[in-house]
């Protein structure tokens, strides 16, 4: 995976981003997301509301980022560490299933919060595209193709497949009023992810020049 040098300015920006998303999550869990204002999050993180708006467009985006931010890096790291002899399609699928199906003990309450709030569910789905850059780097490293579009196309396709699976998993349950905010997830998320990613396997094999 390509390693980019990180300067002091970038480190400070990342520290601010982390402080904001952690403050957003803490306040949402303590007070309920509907009772949290952008101004509250900014104050808790020690920045101005204007600075907040440079990082997140809504409180929902900041809350969701607390769950999704590290996940993208973990998926890319797993793919980058894939043994050379292992099939790339399998490595990507297993990384996605592992990281999306189990948010970890620390984030299980947060995921429950997200699935019971329509606005948070929408932000959660909208965050699927953030996986593309880091995953594209990991894929490109295995394909030895750092300039061509193949890795980026494959990574974007994975992000789209993940969104399809999550949309199906998070579809509202028939018979429960939408205004209630309640949602019973539909089907097994690992199974839905595998099914959504399966059509991409021939493209990965072709990129690796593996026999079909």
C-alpha positions as CSV (number, residue, x, y, z in Angstrom):
1,X,0.0,0.0,0.0
2,X,1.3,3.4,-0.9
3,X,2.6,5.4,2.1
4,X,2.2,9.1,2.0
5,X,4.3,11.4,4.3
6,X,2.2,13.2,6.9
7,X,3.2,16.7,7.9
8,X,2.5,18.6,11.1
9,X,-0.5,20.4,9.5
10,X,-2.0,17.1,8.4
11,X,-1.5,15.6,11.9
12,X,-3.2,18.6,13.5
13,X,-6.1,18.4,11.2
14,X,-6.5,14.7,11.9
15,X,-6.3,15.3,15.6
16,X,-9.1,17.9,15.3
17,X,-11.2,15.5,13.2
18,X,-10.8,12.7,15.9
19,X,-11.7,15.1,18.7
20,X,-14.9,16.2,16.9
21,X,-16.1,12.7,16.1
22,X,-15.4,11.4,19.6
23,X,-17.2,14.4,21.1
24,X,-20.1,13.9,18.8
25,X,-20.4,10.3,19.7
26,X,-20.0,10.8,23.5
27,X,-22.7,13.5,23.5
28,X,-25.1,11.5,21.3
29,X,-24.8,8.5,23.7
30,X,-25.2,10.7,26.8
31,X,-28.0,13.0,25.6
32,X,-29.5,11.3,22.6
33,X,-28.5,12.5,19.0
34,X,-31.6,14.6,18.6
35,X,-30.5,16.7,21.6
36,X,-27.0,17.4,20.4
37,X,-26.2,20.6,18.5
38,X,-23.2,21.3,16.3
39,X,-22.3,24.1,18.8
40,X,-22.2,21.5,21.6
41,X,-19.9,19.2,19.7
42,X,-17.6,22.1,18.7
43,X,-17.4,23.3,22.3
44,X,-16.7,19.8,23.6
45,X,-13.9,19.4,21.1
46,X,-12.4,22.9,21.9
47,X,-13.0,24.4,18.5
48,X,-15.4,26.9,16.9
49,X,-18.6,25.9,15.0
50,X,-17.0,27.3,11.9
51,X,-14.1,25.0,12.3
52,X,-16.5,22.1,12.8
53,X,-18.1,22.9,9.5
54,X,-14.7,22.4,7.8
55,X,-14.7,18.8,8.8
56,X,-18.4,17.6,8.9
57,X,-21.5,18.8,7.3
58,X,-23.9,17.6,10.0
59,X,-24.0,16.2,13.5
60,X,-25.0,12.8,12.0
61,X,-21.9,12.7,9.8
62,X,-19.7,13.3,12.8
63,X,-21.4,10.7,15.0
64,X,-21.2,8.0,12.2
65,X,-17.5,8.9,11.6
66,X,-16.7,7.7,15.1
67,X,-17.6,4.2,13.9
68,X,-16.5,4.3,10.3
69,X,-13.3,6.3,10.3
70,X,-10.9,3.5,11.4
71,X,-12.8,0.8,9.6
72,X,-11.6,2.0,6.1
73,X,-8.0,1.9,7.2
74,X,-8.4,-1.6,8.8
75,X,-9.9,-3.0,5.6
76,X,-7.1,-1.6,3.5
77,X,-4.5,-2.9,5.9
78,X,-5.9,-6.4,5.8
79,X,-5.9,-6.4,1.9
80,X,-2.4,-4.9,1.8
81,X,-1.2,-7.7,4.1
82,X,-2.7,-10.4,1.9
83,X,-0.1,-13.2,1.0
84,X,0.9,-13.0,-2.6
85,X,-0.5,-16.5,-3.4
86,X,-4.0,-15.7,-2.0
87,X,-6.8,-14.6,-4.3
88,X,-7.3,-10.9,-4.2
89,X,-11.1,-11.2,-4.5
90,X,-11.2,-13.5,-1.5
91,X,-8.9,-11.1,0.5
92,X,-11.2,-8.1,-0.2
93,X,-14.4,-10.0,0.6
94,X,-13.1,-11.4,3.9
95,X,-11.7,-8.0,4.9
96,X,-15.1,-6.3,4.2
97,X,-17.1,-9.0,5.9
98,X,-14.9,-9.0,9.0
99,X,-14.8,-5.2,9.5
100,X,-18.4,-4.4,8.5
101,X,-20.1,-7.3,10.4
102,X,-18.4,-6.7,13.7
103,X,-17.9,-3.1,14.8
104,X,-16.1,-4.2,18.0
105,X,-17.3,-4.2,21.6
106,X,-16.6,-0.4,21.8
107,X,-18.9,0.5,19.0
108,X,-21.8,-1.9,19.4
109,X,-23.9,0.6,21.4
110,X,-23.2,3.2,18.7
111,X,-24.3,0.8,15.9
112,X,-27.5,0.2,17.7
113,X,-28.0,4.0,18.0
114,X,-27.4,4.3,14.3
115,X,-29.8,1.6,13.2
116,X,-32.6,3.2,15.3
117,X,-32.3,6.7,13.9
118,X,-33.3,7.4,10.2
119,X,-30.9,10.4,9.9
120,X,-28.0,8.4,11.3
121,X,-28.8,5.4,9.0
122,X,-28.7,7.8,6.0
123,X,-25.3,9.1,7.1
124,X,-24.0,5.6,7.7
125,X,-24.9,4.6,4.2
126,X,-23.4,7.8,2.8
127,X,-20.1,6.9,4.5
128,X,-19.5,3.8,2.4
129,X,-17.7,5.7,-0.3
130,X,-15.0,6.8,2.0
131,X,-13.4,3.3,1.7
132,X,-12.4,3.9,-1.9
133,X,-9.1,5.8,-1.7
134,X,-7.4,3.6,0.9
135,X,-8.7,0.4,-0.6
136,X,-7.6,1.5,-4.1
137,X,-4.1,2.0,-2.7
138,X,-4.0,-1.5,-1.3
139,X,-5.4,-3.1,-4.5
140,X,-2.9,-1.1,-6.6
141,X,-0.1,-2.4,-4.5
142,X,-1.0,-6.0,-5.3
143,X,-1.6,-5.3,-9.0
144,X,1.5,-3.2,-9.3
145,X,-0.6,-0.6,-11.0
146,X,-0.3,2.7,-9.2
147,X,-1.2,5.0,-12.1
148,X,-3.9,3.1,-14.1
149,X,-7.7,3.3,-13.3
150,X,-8.1,-0.4,-12.5
151,X,-7.6,-0.3,-8.7
152,X,-9.7,2.8,-8.3
153,X,-12.5,1.3,-10.4
154,X,-12.4,-2.0,-8.4
155,X,-12.4,-0.1,-5.0
156,X,-15.3,2.1,-6.1
157,X,-17.2,-1.0,-7.1
158,X,-16.6,-2.6,-3.8
159,X,-17.9,0.6,-2.0
160,X,-21.0,0.4,-4.2
161,X,-21.5,-3.3,-3.4
162,X,-21.2,-2.6,0.3
163,X,-23.8,0.1,0.1
164,X,-26.2,-2.2,-1.7
165,X,-25.8,-4.8,1.0
166,X,-26.2,-2.3,3.8
167,X,-29.3,-0.8,2.2
168,X,-30.9,-4.2,2.1
169,X,-29.8,-5.0,5.7
170,X,-31.2,-1.6,6.9
171,X,-34.4,-1.6,5.0
172,X,-37.4,-0.6,7.2
173,X,-39.5,-3.4,8.6
174,X,-43.0,-3.8,7.1
175,X,-45.7,-2.9,9.7
176,X,-43.6,-0.6,11.8
177,X,-44.5,3.1,11.4
178,X,-41.5,5.1,9.9
179,X,-42.0,7.8,12.5
180,X,-41.2,5.3,15.3
181,X,-37.5,5.1,14.2
182,X,-37.5,1.4,15.1
183,X,-35.8,-1.0,12.6
184,X,-35.2,-4.7,12.6
185,X,-32.3,-5.5,10.4
186,X,-33.1,-7.8,7.5
187,X,-31.1,-11.0,7.0
188,X,-27.5,-11.8,7.8
189,X,-25.1,-8.9,7.0
190,X,-22.1,-11.2,6.2
191,X,-24.3,-13.2,3.8
192,X,-25.6,-10.0,2.2
193,X,-22.1,-8.6,1.8
194,X,-20.8,-11.8,0.2
195,X,-23.7,-11.8,-2.2
196,X,-23.2,-8.2,-3.2
197,X,-19.4,-8.6,-3.7
198,X,-19.7,-11.9,-5.6
199,X,-20.3,-10.3,-9.0
200,X,-17.0,-8.4,-8.7
201,X,-14.9,-11.6,-8.5
202,X,-14.4,-12.0,-12.2
203,X,-13.2,-8.4,-12.5
204,X,-10.7,-9.0,-9.7
205,X,-9.5,-12.3,-11.2
206,X,-9.1,-10.6,-14.6
207,X,-7.1,-7.8,-13.0
208,X,-4.8,-10.4,-11.4
209,X,-4.8,-12.4,-14.6
210,X,-6.1,-15.5,-12.8
211,X,-7.9,-18.2,-14.7
212,X,-11.6,-17.7,-14.9
